[in-house]
């Protein structure tokens, strides 16, 4: 699932793992829970495995990358 960057007015920037369908919706800041808009940048990171302290949300598509998809190298 992609990682997107968001900006909280009170706490600064943070990353969140979100489904593509919800990427442009504000997400709560992990520090203060204020709704935070996405920072639109030229890059998005796809996770190979989960871990760390990032916010995660389950996607509704159920899509799994396969070894030959081009983005999983």
N, CA, C and O atoms as a Tripos MOL2 file, in Angstrom:
@<TRIPOS>MOLECULE
protein
  292   291    73     0     0
PROTEIN
NO_CHARGES

@<TRIPOS>ATOM
      1 N           0.8500   -1.1610    0.0000 N.3       1 UNK1
      2 CA          0.0000    0.0000    0.0000 C.3       1 UNK1
      3 C           0.9060    1.2380    0.0000 C.2       1 UNK1
      4 O           1.9570    1.2270    0.6410 O.2       1 UNK1
      5 N           0.5170    2.2940   -0.7020 N.am      2 UNK2
      6 CA          1.3760    3.4750   -0.8030 C.3       2 UNK2
      7 C           1.4770    4.2670    0.4990 C.2       2 UNK2
      8 O           0.5770    4.2450    1.3390 O.2       2 UNK2
      9 N           2.5860    4.9540    0.6330 N.am      3 UNK3
     10 CA          2.8160    5.8730    1.7510 C.3       3 UNK3
     11 C           2.6820    7.2840    1.1980 C.2       3 UNK3
     12 O           3.3020    7.6210    0.1890 O.2       3 UNK3
     13 N           1.8810    8.1030    1.8510 N.am      4 UNK4
     14 CA          1.6970    9.4880    1.4500 C.3       4 UNK4
     15 C           2.1530   10.4070    2.5730 C.2       4 UNK4
     16 O           2.1660   10.0180    3.7410 O.2       4 UNK4
     17 N           2.5250   11.6260    2.2100 N.am      5 UNK5
     18 CA          2.9740   12.6060    3.1950 C.3       5 UNK5
     19 C           1.8470   13.6120    3.4570 C.2       5 UNK5
     20 O           1.1890   14.0900    2.5330 O.2       5 UNK5
     21 N           1.6460   13.9160    4.7340 N.am      6 UNK6
     22 CA          0.6020   14.8490    5.1650 C.3       6 UNK6
     23 C           1.2340   15.9330    6.0270 C.2       6 UNK6
     24 O           2.3080   15.7330    6.5930 O.2       6 UNK6
     25 N           0.5610   17.0960    6.1300 N.am      7 UNK7
     26 CA          1.0880   18.2230    6.9040 C.3       7 UNK7
     27 C           0.0870   18.6580    7.9560 C.2       7 UNK7
     28 O          -1.0340   19.0500    7.6330 O.2       7 UNK7
     29 N           0.4930   18.5880    9.2090 N.am      8 UNK8
     30 CA         -0.3180   19.0600   10.3250 C.3       8 UNK8
     31 C           0.1220   20.4860   10.6540 C.2       8 UNK8
     32 O           1.3170   20.7470   10.7880 O.2       8 UNK8
     33 N          -0.8290   21.4070   10.7860 N.am      9 UNK9
     34 CA         -0.5040   22.7980   11.1100 C.3       9 UNK9
     35 C           0.1850   22.9140   12.4700 C.2       9 UNK9
     36 O           1.0090   23.8070   12.6680 O.2       9 UNK9
     37 N          -0.1390   22.0290   13.4020 N.am     10 UNK10
     38 CA          0.4170   22.1060   14.7510 C.3      10 UNK10
     39 C           1.7210   21.3130   14.9110 C.2      10 UNK10
     40 O           2.6390   21.7680   15.5950 O.2      10 UNK10
     41 N           1.8070   20.1370   14.2880 N.am     11 UNK11
     42 CA          2.9300   19.2250   14.5530 C.3      11 UNK11
     43 C           3.9400   19.0940   13.4130 C.2      11 UNK11
     44 O           5.0520   18.6170   13.6400 O.2      11 UNK11
     45 N           3.5910   19.4950   12.2150 N.am     12 UNK12
     46 CA          4.4990   19.3420   11.0830 C.3      12 UNK12
     47 C           4.0820   18.2050   10.1690 C.2      12 UNK12
     48 O           2.9160   17.8090   10.1530 O.2      12 UNK12
     49 N           5.0290   17.6810    9.4110 N.am     13 UNK13
     50 CA          4.7200   16.6430    8.4280 C.3      13 UNK13
     51 C           4.8230   15.2440    9.0330 C.2      13 UNK13
     52 O           5.5500   15.0170   10.0000 O.2      13 UNK13
     53 N           4.0740   14.3130    8.4340 N.am     14 UNK14
     54 CA          4.1300   12.9110    8.8280 C.3      14 UNK14
     55 C           3.7170   12.0600    7.6450 C.2      14 UNK14
     56 O           3.0770   12.5490    6.7150 O.2      14 UNK14
     57 N           4.0810   10.7920    7.6770 N.am     15 UNK15
     58 CA          3.7190    9.8310    6.6360 C.3      15 UNK15
     59 C           2.5710    8.9680    7.1160 C.2      15 UNK15
     60 O           2.4450    8.6900    8.3090 O.2      15 UNK15
     61 N           1.7260    8.5420    6.1720 N.am     16 UNK16
     62 CA          0.6340    7.6330    6.4970 C.3      16 UNK16
     63 C           0.4410    6.6530    5.3550 C.2      16 UNK16
     64 O           0.5210    7.0230    4.1840 O.2      16 UNK16
     65 N           0.1890    5.4140    5.7010 N.am     17 UNK17
     66 CA         -0.1100    4.3770    4.7200 C.3      17 UNK17
     67 C          -1.6080    4.4230    4.4790 C.2      17 UNK17
     68 O          -2.3990    4.2430    5.4050 O.2      17 UNK17
     69 N          -2.0030    4.6680    3.2170 N.am     18 UNK18
     70 CA         -3.4240    4.8050    2.9040 C.3      18 UNK18
     71 C          -3.7290    4.1340    1.5880 C.2      18 UNK18
     72 O          -2.8530    4.0430    0.7270 O.2      18 UNK18
     73 N          -4.9490    3.6620    1.4080 N.am     19 UNK19
     74 CA         -5.3410    3.1620    0.0950 C.3      19 UNK19
     75 C          -5.3730    4.3160   -0.9060 C.2      19 UNK19
     76 O          -5.6370    5.4590   -0.5330 O.2      19 UNK19
     77 N          -5.1090    4.0210   -2.1560 N.am     20 UNK20
     78 CA         -5.1090    5.0360   -3.2020 C.3      20 UNK20
     79 C          -6.4410    5.7800   -3.2410 C.2      20 UNK20
     80 O          -6.4680    6.9880   -3.4740 O.2      20 UNK20
     81 N          -7.5200    5.0840   -3.0190 N.am     21 UNK21
     82 CA         -8.8520    5.6920   -3.0810 C.3      21 UNK21
     83 C          -9.0690    6.7570   -2.0090 C.2      21 UNK21
     84 O          -9.9810    7.5740   -2.1380 O.2      21 UNK21
     85 N          -8.2460    6.7680   -0.9460 N.am     22 UNK22
     86 CA         -8.4190    7.7340    0.1570 C.3      22 UNK22
     87 C          -7.2290    8.6710    0.3050 C.2      22 UNK22
     88 O          -7.1350    9.3940    1.2960 O.2      22 UNK22
     89 N          -6.3150    8.6690   -0.6680 N.am     23 UNK23
     90 CA         -5.0710    9.4320   -0.5500 C.3      23 UNK23
     91 C          -5.2810   10.9310   -0.4010 C.2      23 UNK23
     92 O          -4.5050   11.5880    0.2920 O.2      23 UNK23
     93 N          -6.3080   11.4890   -1.0330 N.am     24 UNK24
     94 CA         -6.5060   12.9340   -1.0040 C.3      24 UNK24
     95 C          -7.3820   13.4050    0.1510 C.2      24 UNK24
     96 O          -7.5550   14.6100    0.3350 O.2      24 UNK24
     97 N          -7.9290   12.4960    0.9180 N.am     25 UNK25
     98 CA         -8.7280   12.8700    2.0870 C.3      25 UNK25
     99 C          -7.7880   13.2580    3.2330 C.2      25 UNK25
    100 O          -6.7690   12.5990    3.4390 O.2      25 UNK25
    101 N          -8.1170   14.3170    3.9810 N.am     26 UNK26
    102 CA         -7.3010   14.6240    5.1670 C.3      26 UNK26
    103 C          -7.2900   13.4280    6.1210 C.2      26 UNK26
    104 O          -8.2670   12.6860    6.2130 O.2      26 UNK26
    105 N          -6.1890   13.2560    6.8160 N.am     27 UNK27
    106 CA         -6.0650   12.1610    7.7750 C.3      27 UNK27
    107 C          -5.6610   12.7360    9.1340 C.2      27 UNK27
    108 O          -4.9620   13.7470    9.1830 O.2      27 UNK27
    109 N          -6.0850   12.1160   10.2330 N.am     28 UNK28
    110 CA         -5.7350   12.6530   11.5500 C.3      28 UNK28
    111 C          -4.2320   12.5870   11.8200 C.2      28 UNK28
    112 O          -3.5810   11.5830   11.5300 O.2      28 UNK28
    113 N          -3.7010   13.6520   12.3710 N.am     29 UNK29
    114 CA         -2.2990   13.6850   12.7710 C.3      29 UNK29
    115 C          -2.0980   12.6820   13.9060 C.2      29 UNK29
    116 O          -2.9120   12.6310   14.8280 O.2      29 UNK29
    117 N          -1.0220   11.8780   13.8560 N.am     30 UNK30
    118 CA         -0.7840   10.9130   14.9330 C.3      30 UNK30
    119 C          -0.4160   11.5850   16.2590 C.2      30 UNK30
    120 O          -0.5170   10.9540   17.3120 O.2      30 UNK30
    121 N           0.0070   12.8510   16.2270 N.am     31 UNK31
    122 CA          0.3970   13.5400   17.4460 C.3      31 UNK31
    123 C          -0.7440   14.2540   18.1480 C.2      31 UNK31
    124 O          -0.8470   14.2160   19.3740 O.2      31 UNK31
    125 N          -1.6160   14.9170   17.3590 N.am     32 UNK32
    126 CA         -2.6550   15.7420   17.9730 C.3      32 UNK32
    127 C          -4.0610   15.4620   17.4440 C.2      32 UNK32
    128 O          -5.0290   16.0420   17.9370 O.2      32 UNK32
    129 N          -4.1870   14.5910   16.4590 N.am     33 UNK33
    130 CA         -5.4590   14.1710   15.8570 C.3      33 UNK33
    131 C          -6.1550   15.2410   15.0070 C.2      33 UNK33
    132 O          -7.3040   15.0460   14.6110 O.2      33 UNK33
    133 N          -5.4880   16.3620   14.7180 N.am     34 UNK34
    134 CA         -6.0850   17.3520   13.8180 C.3      34 UNK34
    135 C          -6.1290   16.7990   12.4000 C.2      34 UNK34
    136 O          -5.1820   16.1350   11.9800 O.2      34 UNK34
    137 N          -7.2100   17.0550   11.6410 N.am     35 UNK35
    138 CA         -7.2440   16.6260   10.2410 C.3      35 UNK35
    139 C          -6.1240   17.3280    9.4700 C.2      35 UNK35
    140 O          -5.9680   18.5460    9.5580 O.2      35 UNK35
    141 N          -5.3600   16.5590    8.7280 N.am     36 UNK36
    142 CA         -4.1960   17.0970    8.0300 C.3      36 UNK36
    143 C          -4.2800   16.7880    6.5460 C.2      36 UNK36
    144 O          -4.5200   15.6400    6.1740 O.2      36 UNK36
    145 N          -4.0850   17.7970    5.6770 N.am     37 UNK37
    146 CA         -4.1470   17.5760    4.2390 C.3      37 UNK37
    147 C          -2.8890   16.8950    3.7140 C.2      37 UNK37
    148 O          -1.8200   16.9650    4.3200 O.2      37 UNK37
    149 N          -3.0460   16.2440    2.5840 N.am     38 UNK38
    150 CA         -1.9290   15.5700    1.9350 C.3      38 UNK38
    151 C          -1.0240   16.6060    1.2790 C.2      38 UNK38
    152 O          -1.4910   17.6080    0.7380 O.2      38 UNK38
    153 N           0.2770   16.3450    1.3380 N.am     39 UNK39
    154 CA          1.2570   17.1300    0.5950 C.3      39 UNK39
    155 C           1.4520   16.4070   -0.7300 C.2      39 UNK39
    156 O           1.8700   15.2490   -0.7550 O.2      39 UNK39
    157 N           1.1530   17.0780   -1.8130 N.am     40 UNK40
    158 CA          1.2800   16.4530   -3.1240 C.3      40 UNK40
    159 C           2.7230   16.5820   -3.5750 C.2      40 UNK40
    160 O           3.2380   17.6840   -3.7600 O.2      40 UNK40
    161 N           3.3690   15.4300   -3.7480 N.am     41 UNK41
    162 CA          4.7550   15.4040   -4.2000 C.3      41 UNK41
    163 C           4.8520   14.4890   -5.4060 C.2      41 UNK41
    164 O           3.8800   13.8350   -5.7820 O.2      41 UNK41
    165 N           5.9990   14.4490   -5.9930 N.am     42 UNK42
    166 CA          6.1900   13.6410   -7.1890 C.3      42 UNK42
    167 C           6.4430   12.1770   -6.9090 C.2      42 UNK42
    168 O           6.5170   11.3800   -7.8440 O.2      42 UNK42
    169 N           6.5780   11.7990   -5.6510 N.am     43 UNK43
    170 CA          6.9060   10.4050   -5.3750 C.3      43 UNK43
    171 C           5.9670    9.8100   -4.3380 C.2      43 UNK43
    172 O           5.5160   10.4830   -3.4110 O.2      43 UNK43
    173 N           5.6940    8.5530   -4.5240 N.am     44 UNK44
    174 CA          4.9150    7.7610   -3.5840 C.3      44 UNK44
    175 C           5.6740    6.4730   -3.3560 C.2      44 UNK44
    176 O           6.2380    5.9180   -4.2990 O.2      44 UNK44
    177 N           5.7040    5.9860   -2.1400 N.am     45 UNK45
    178 CA          6.4440    4.7760   -1.8070 C.3      45 UNK45
    179 C           5.4600    3.6410   -1.5730 C.2      45 UNK45
    180 O           4.4640    3.8100   -0.8690 O.2      45 UNK45
    181 N           5.7380    2.4830   -2.1650 N.am     46 UNK46
    182 CA          4.9310    1.2900   -1.9170 C.3      46 UNK46
    183 C           5.6650    0.4210   -0.9090 C.2      46 UNK46
    184 O           6.8730    0.2130   -1.0240 O.2      46 UNK46
    185 N           4.9450   -0.0800    0.0700 N.am     47 UNK47
    186 CA          5.5560   -0.9220    1.0880 C.3      47 UNK47
    187 C           5.6420   -2.3670    0.6370 C.2      47 UNK47
    188 O           4.6950   -2.9160    0.0730 O.2      47 UNK47
    189 N           6.7740   -2.9660    0.8900 N.am     48 UNK48
    190 CA          6.9250   -4.3850    0.6200 C.3      48 UNK48
    191 C           6.4170   -5.1910    1.8110 C.2      48 UNK48
    192 O           5.8860   -6.2870    1.6390 O.2      48 UNK48
    193 N           6.5780   -4.6550    3.0090 N.am     49 UNK49
    194 CA          6.0850   -5.3070    4.2070 C.3      49 UNK49
    195 C           5.7320   -4.2400    5.2290 C.2      49 UNK49
    196 O           6.2590   -3.1280    5.1740 O.2      49 UNK49
    197 N           4.8600   -4.5610    6.1460 N.am     50 UNK50
    198 CA          4.4310   -3.5900    7.1430 C.3      50 UNK50
    199 C           5.3430   -3.6110    8.3510 C.2      50 UNK50
    200 O           5.9820   -4.6170    8.6590 O.2      50 UNK50
    201 N           5.3860   -2.4820    9.0210 N.am     51 UNK51
    202 CA          6.1940   -2.3760   10.2180 C.3      51 UNK51
    203 C           6.3800   -0.9240   10.5840 C.2      51 UNK51
    204 O           5.9660   -0.0440    9.8280 O.2      51 UNK51
    205 N           6.9810   -0.6480   11.7070 N.am     52 UNK52
    206 CA          7.2440    0.7170   12.1130 C.3      52 UNK52
    207 C           6.0540    1.3500   12.8060 C.2      52 UNK52
    208 O           5.1270    0.6590   13.2290 O.2      52 UNK52
    209 N           6.0870    2.6580   12.9170 N.am     53 UNK53
    210 CA          5.0680    3.3900   13.6500 C.3      53 UNK53
    211 C           4.1370    4.1810   12.7520 C.2      53 UNK53
    212 O           3.4890    5.1120   13.2310 O.2      53 UNK53
    213 N           4.0400    3.8560   11.4770 N.am     54 UNK54
    214 CA          3.1840    4.6000   10.5760 C.3      54 UNK54
    215 C           1.7340    4.2070   10.7190 C.2      54 UNK54
    216 O           1.4110    3.0750   11.0790 O.2      54 UNK54
    217 N           0.8530    5.1720   10.4290 N.am     55 UNK55
    218 CA         -0.5720    4.8740   10.4180 C.3      55 UNK55
    219 C          -0.8570    3.9510    9.2350 C.2      55 UNK55
    220 O          -0.2830    4.1200    8.1590 O.2      55 UNK55
    221 N          -1.7290    2.9890    9.4330 N.am     56 UNK56
    222 CA         -2.0880    2.0890    8.3450 C.3      56 UNK56
    223 C          -3.5910    1.9910    8.2220 C.2      56 UNK56
    224 O          -4.3250    2.1040    9.2030 O.2      56 UNK56
    225 N          -4.0340    1.7780    6.9970 N.am     57 UNK57
    226 CA         -5.4380    1.5380    6.7140 C.3      57 UNK57
    227 C          -5.5140    0.3970    5.7170 C.2      57 UNK57
    228 O          -4.6590    0.2730    4.8390 O.2      57 UNK57
    229 N          -6.5170   -0.4210    5.8480 N.am     58 UNK58
    230 CA         -6.6990   -1.5370    4.9310 C.3      58 UNK58
    231 C          -7.3810   -1.0520    3.6630 C.2      58 UNK58
    232 O          -8.3290   -0.2690    3.7260 O.2      58 UNK58
    233 N          -6.9100   -1.5070    2.5250 N.am     59 UNK59
    234 CA         -7.5190   -1.1570    1.2460 C.3      59 UNK59
    235 C          -8.7000   -2.0480    0.9400 C.2      59 UNK59
    236 O          -8.8350   -3.1330    1.5040 O.2      59 UNK59
    237 N          -9.5540   -1.5890    0.0470 N.am     60 UNK60
    238 CA        -10.7390   -2.3390   -0.3010 C.3      60 UNK60
    239 C         -10.6000   -3.1420   -1.5780 C.2      60 UNK60
    240 O         -11.5100   -3.8910   -1.9350 O.2      60 UNK60
    241 N          -9.4640   -3.0000   -2.2830 N.am     61 UNK61
    242 CA         -9.3350   -3.6540   -3.5710 C.3      61 UNK61
    243 C          -8.8180   -5.0890   -3.4700 C.2      61 UNK61
    244 O          -9.1030   -5.9100   -4.3430 O.2      61 UNK61
    245 N          -8.0710   -5.3970   -2.4260 N.am     62 UNK62
    246 CA         -7.5270   -6.7360   -2.2620 C.3      62 UNK62
    247 C          -6.4430   -7.0640   -3.2650 C.2      62 UNK62
    248 O          -6.1580   -8.2420   -3.4770 O.2      62 UNK62
    249 N          -5.8320   -6.0860   -3.8850 N.am     63 UNK63
    250 CA         -4.8160   -6.2880   -4.9090 C.3      63 UNK63
    251 C          -3.4890   -6.6620   -4.2660 C.2      63 UNK63
    252 O          -3.0540   -6.0180   -3.3110 O.2      63 UNK63
    253 N          -2.8550   -7.6870   -4.7810 N.am     64 UNK64
    254 CA         -1.5370   -8.1030   -4.3010 C.3      64 UNK64
    255 C          -0.5620   -8.0230   -5.4660 C.2      64 UNK64
    256 O          -0.8470   -8.5200   -6.5550 O.2      64 UNK64
    257 N           0.5820   -7.4030   -5.2380 N.am     65 UNK65
    258 CA          1.6000   -7.3100   -6.2790 C.3      65 UNK65
    259 C           2.2440   -8.6680   -6.4970 C.2      65 UNK65
    260 O           2.3710   -9.4670   -5.5690 O.2      65 UNK65
    261 N           2.6370   -8.9120   -7.6980 N.am     66 UNK66
    262 CA          3.3240  -10.1510   -8.0720 C.3      66 UNK66
    263 C           4.7470   -9.8080   -8.4710 C.2      66 UNK66
    264 O           5.0420   -8.6500   -8.7670 O.2      66 UNK66
    265 N           5.6130  -10.7710   -8.4840 N.am     67 UNK67
    266 CA          7.0290  -10.5580   -8.7820 C.3      67 UNK67
    267 C           7.3270   -9.8470  -10.0920 C.2      67 UNK67
    268 O           8.3550   -9.1770  -10.1820 O.2      67 UNK67
    269 N           6.4950   -9.9540  -11.0970 N.am     68 UNK68
    270 CA          6.7830   -9.3580  -12.3990 C.3      68 UNK68
    271 C           6.0220   -8.0720  -12.6840 C.2      68 UNK68
    272 O           5.8980   -7.6850  -13.8450 O.2      68 UNK68
    273 N           5.5120   -7.4040  -11.6630 N.am     69 UNK69
    274 CA          4.6650   -6.2330  -11.9180 C.3      69 UNK69
    275 C           5.4440   -4.9630  -12.2180 C.2      69 UNK69
    276 O           4.8260   -3.9690  -12.6020 O.2      69 UNK69
    277 N           6.7720   -4.9340  -12.0650 N.am     70 UNK70
    278 CA          7.5540   -3.7550  -12.3810 C.3      70 UNK70
    279 C           7.7750   -2.8120  -11.2180 C.2      70 UNK70
    280 O           8.7650   -2.0800  -11.2080 O.2      70 UNK70
    281 N           6.8940   -2.8050  -10.2450 N.am     71 UNK71
    282 CA          7.0820   -1.8990   -9.1090 C.3      71 UNK71
    283 C           7.6160   -2.6480   -7.8870 C.2      71 UNK71
    284 O           7.8790   -2.0210   -6.8610 O.2      71 UNK71
    285 N           7.7800   -3.9370   -7.9660 N.am     72 UNK72
    286 CA          8.2040   -4.7370   -6.8130 C.3      72 UNK72
    287 C           9.6470   -5.2410   -6.9700 C.2      72 UNK72
    288 O           9.9860   -6.3060   -6.4550 O.2      72 UNK72
    289 N          10.4690   -4.5080   -7.6550 N.am     73 UNK73
    290 CA         11.8620   -4.9310   -7.8380 C.3      73 UNK73
    291 C          12.7430   -4.3820   -6.7680 C.2      73 UNK73
    292 O          13.9470   -4.6380   -6.7680 O.2      73 UNK73
@<TRIPOS>BOND
     1     1     2 1
     2     2     3 1
     3     3     4 2
     4     3     5 am
     5     5     6 1
     6     6     7 1
     7     7     8 2
     8     7     9 am
     9     9    10 1
    10    10    11 1
    11    11    12 2
    12    11    13 am
    13    13    14 1
    14    14    15 1
    15    15    16 2
    16    15    17 am
    17    17    18 1
    18    18    19 1
    19    19    20 2
    20    19    21 am
    21    21    22 1
    22    22    23 1
    23    23    24 2
    24    23    25 am
    25    25    26 1
    26    26    27 1
    27    27    28 2
    28    27    29 am
    29    29    30 1
    30    30    31 1
    31    31    32 2
    32    31    33 am
    33    33    34 1
    34    34    35 1
    35    35    36 2
    36    35    37 am
    37    37    38 1
    38    38    39 1
    39    39    40 2
    40    39    41 am
    41    41    42 1
    42    42    43 1
    43    43    44 2
    44    43    45 am
    45    45    46 1
    46    46    47 1
    47    47    48 2
    48    47    49 am
    49    49    50 1
    50    50    51 1
    51    51    52 2
    52    51    53 am
    53    53    54 1
    54    54    55 1
    55    55    56 2
    56    55    57 am
    57    57    58 1
    58    58    59 1
    59    59    60 2
    60    59    61 am
    61    61    62 1
    62    62    63 1
    63    63    64 2
    64    63    65 am
    65    65    66 1
    66    66    67 1
    67    67    68 2
    68    67    69 am
    69    69    70 1
    70    70    71 1
    71    71    72 2
    72    71    73 am
    73    73    74 1
    74    74    75 1
    75    75    76 2
    76    75    77 am
    77    77    78 1
    78    78    79 1
    79    79    80 2
    80    79    81 am
    81    81    82 1
    82    82    83 1
    83    83    84 2
    84    83    85 am
    85    85    86 1
    86    86    87 1
    87    87    88 2
    88    87    89 am
    89    89    90 1
    90    90    91 1
    91    91    92 2
    92    91    93 am
    93    93    94 1
    94    94    95 1
    95    95    96 2
    96    95    97 am
    97    97    98 1
    98    98    99 1
    99    99   100 2
   100    99   101 am
   101   101   102 1
   102   102   103 1
   103   103   104 2
   104   103   105 am
   105   105   106 1
   106   106   107 1
   107   107   108 2
   108   107   109 am
   109   109   110 1
   110   110   111 1
   111   111   112 2
   112   111   113 am
   113   113   114 1
   114   114   115 1
   115   115   116 2
   116   115   117 am
   117   117   118 1
   118   118   119 1
   119   119   120 2
   120   119   121 am
   121   121   122 1
   122   122   123 1
   123   123   124 2
   124   123   125 am
   125   125   126 1
   126   126   127 1
   127   127   128 2
   128   127   129 am
   129   129   130 1
   130   130   131 1
   131   131   132 2
   132   131   133 am
   133   133   134 1
   134   134   135 1
   135   135   136 2
   136   135   137 am
   137   137   138 1
   138   138   139 1
   139   139   140 2
   140   139   141 am
   141   141   142 1
   142   142   143 1
   143   143   144 2
   144   143   145 am
   145   145   146 1
   146   146   147 1
   147   147   148 2
   148   147   149 am
   149   149   150 1
   150   150   151 1
   151   151   152 2
   152   151   153 am
   153   153   154 1
   154   154   155 1
   155   155   156 2
   156   155   157 am
   157   157   158 1
   158   158   159 1
   159   159   160 2
   160   159   161 am
   161   161   162 1
   162   162   163 1
   163   163   164 2
   164   163   165 am
   165   165   166 1
   166   166   167 1
   167   167   168 2
   168   167   169 am
   169   169   170 1
   170   170   171 1
   171   171   172 2
   172   171   173 am
   173   173   174 1
   174   174   175 1
   175   175   176 2
   176   175   177 am
   177   177   178 1
   178   178   179 1
   179   179   180 2
   180   179   181 am
   181   181   182 1
   182   182   183 1
   183   183   184 2
   184   183   185 am
   185   185   186 1
   186   186   187 1
   187   187   188 2
   188   187   189 am
   189   189   190 1
   190   190   191 1
   191   191   192 2
   192   191   193 am
   193   193   194 1
   194   194   195 1
   195   195   196 2
   196   195   197 am
   197   197   198 1
   198   198   199 1
   199   199   200 2
   200   199   201 am
   201   201   202 1
   202   202   203 1
   203   203   204 2
   204   203   205 am
   205   205   206 1
   206   206   207 1
   207   207   208 2
   208   207   209 am
   209   209   210 1
   210   210   211 1
   211   211   212 2
   212   211   213 am
   213   213   214 1
   214   214   215 1
   215   215   216 2
   216   215   217 am
   217   217   218 1
   218   218   219 1
   219   219   220 2
   220   219   221 am
   221   221   222 1
   222   222   223 1
   223   223   224 2
   224   223   225 am
   225   225   226 1
   226   226   227 1
   227   227   228 2
   228   227   229 am
   229   229   230 1
   230   230   231 1
   231   231   232 2
   232   231   233 am
   233   233   234 1
   234   234   235 1
   235   235   236 2
   236   235   237 am
   237   237   238 1
   238   238   239 1
   239   239   240 2
   240   239   241 am
   241   241   242 1
   242   242   243 1
   243   243   244 2
   244   243   245 am
   245   245   246 1
   246   246   247 1
   247   247   248 2
   248   247   249 am
   249   249   250 1
   250   250   251 1
   251   251   252 2
   252   251   253 am
   253   253   254 1
   254   254   255 1
   255   255   256 2
   256   255   257 am
   257   257   258 1
   258   258   259 1
   259   259   260 2
   260   259   261 am
   261   261   262 1
   262   262   263 1
   263   263   264 2
   264   263   265 am
   265   265   266 1
   266   266   267 1
   267   267   268 2
   268   267   269 am
   269   269   270 1
   270   270   271 1
   271   271   272 2
   272   271   273 am
   273   273   274 1
   274   274   275 1
   275   275   276 2
   276   275   277 am
   277   277   278 1
   278   278   279 1
   279   279   280 2
   280   279   281 am
   281   281   282 1
   282   282   283 1
   283   283   284 2
   284   283   285 am
   285   285   286 1
   286   286   287 1
   287   287   288 2
   288   287   289 am
   289   289   290 1
   290   290   291 1
   291   291   292 2
@<TRIPOS>SUBSTRUCTURE
     1 UNK1         2 RESIDUE 1 A UNK
     2 UNK2         6 RESIDUE 1 A UNK
     3 UNK3        10 RESIDUE 1 A UNK
     4 UNK4        14 RESIDUE 1 A UNK
     5 UNK5        18 RESIDUE 1 A UNK
     6 UNK6        22 RESIDUE 1 A UNK
     7 UNK7        26 RESIDUE 1 A UNK
     8 UNK8        30 RESIDUE 1 A UNK
     9 UNK9        34 RESIDUE 1 A UNK
    10 UNK10       38 RESIDUE 1 A UNK
    11 UNK11       42 RESIDUE 1 A UNK
    12 UNK12       46 RESIDUE 1 A UNK
    13 UNK13       50 RESIDUE 1 A UNK
    14 UNK14       54 RESIDUE 1 A UNK
    15 UNK15       58 RESIDUE 1 A UNK
    16 UNK16       62 RESIDUE 1 A UNK
    17 UNK17       66 RESIDUE 1 A UNK
    18 UNK18       70 RESIDUE 1 A UNK
    19 UNK19       74 RESIDUE 1 A UNK
    20 UNK20       78 RESIDUE 1 A UNK
    21 UNK21       82 RESIDUE 1 A UNK
    22 UNK22       86 RESIDUE 1 A UNK
    23 UNK23       90 RESIDUE 1 A UNK
    24 UNK24       94 RESIDUE 1 A UNK
    25 UNK25       98 RESIDUE 1 A UNK
    26 UNK26      102 RESIDUE 1 A UNK
    27 UNK27      106 RESIDUE 1 A UNK
    28 UNK28      110 RESIDUE 1 A UNK
    29 UNK29      114 RESIDUE 1 A UNK
    30 UNK30      118 RESIDUE 1 A UNK
    31 UNK31      122 RESIDUE 1 A UNK
    32 UNK32      126 RESIDUE 1 A UNK
    33 UNK33      130 RESIDUE 1 A UNK
    34 UNK34      134 RESIDUE 1 A UNK
    35 UNK35      138 RESIDUE 1 A UNK
    36 UNK36      142 RESIDUE 1 A UNK
    37 UNK37      146 RESIDUE 1 A UNK
    38 UNK38      150 RESIDUE 1 A UNK
    39 UNK39      154 RESIDUE 1 A UNK
    40 UNK40      158 RESIDUE 1 A UNK
    41 UNK41      162 RESIDUE 1 A UNK
    42 UNK42      166 RESIDUE 1 A UNK
    43 UNK43      170 RESIDUE 1 A UNK
    44 UNK44      174 RESIDUE 1 A UNK
    45 UNK45      178 RESIDUE 1 A UNK
    46 UNK46      182 RESIDUE 1 A UNK
    47 UNK47      186 RESIDUE 1 A UNK
    48 UNK48      190 RESIDUE 1 A UNK
    49 UNK49      194 RESIDUE 1 A UNK
    50 UNK50      198 RESIDUE 1 A UNK
    51 UNK51      202 RESIDUE 1 A UNK
    52 UNK52      206 RESIDUE 1 A UNK
    53 UNK53      210 RESIDUE 1 A UNK
    54 UNK54      214 RESIDUE 1 A UNK
    55 UNK55      218 RESIDUE 1 A UNK
    56 UNK56      222 RESIDUE 1 A UNK
    57 UNK57      226 RESIDUE 1 A UNK
    58 UNK58      230 RESIDUE 1 A UNK
    59 UNK59      234 RESIDUE 1 A UNK
    60 UNK60      238 RESIDUE 1 A UNK
    61 UNK61      242 RESIDUE 1 A UNK
    62 UNK62      246 RESIDUE 1 A UNK
    63 UNK63      250 RESIDUE 1 A UNK
    64 UNK64      254 RESIDUE 1 A UNK
    65 UNK65      258 RESIDUE 1 A UNK
    66 UNK66      262 RESIDUE 1 A UNK
    67 UNK67      266 RESIDUE 1 A UNK
    68 UNK68      270 RESIDUE 1 A UNK
    69 UNK69      274 RESIDUE 1 A UNK
    70 UNK70      278 RESIDUE 1 A UNK
    71 UNK71      282 RESIDUE 1 A UNK
    72 UNK72      286 RESIDUE 1 A UNK
    73 UNK73      290 RESIDUE 1 A UNK
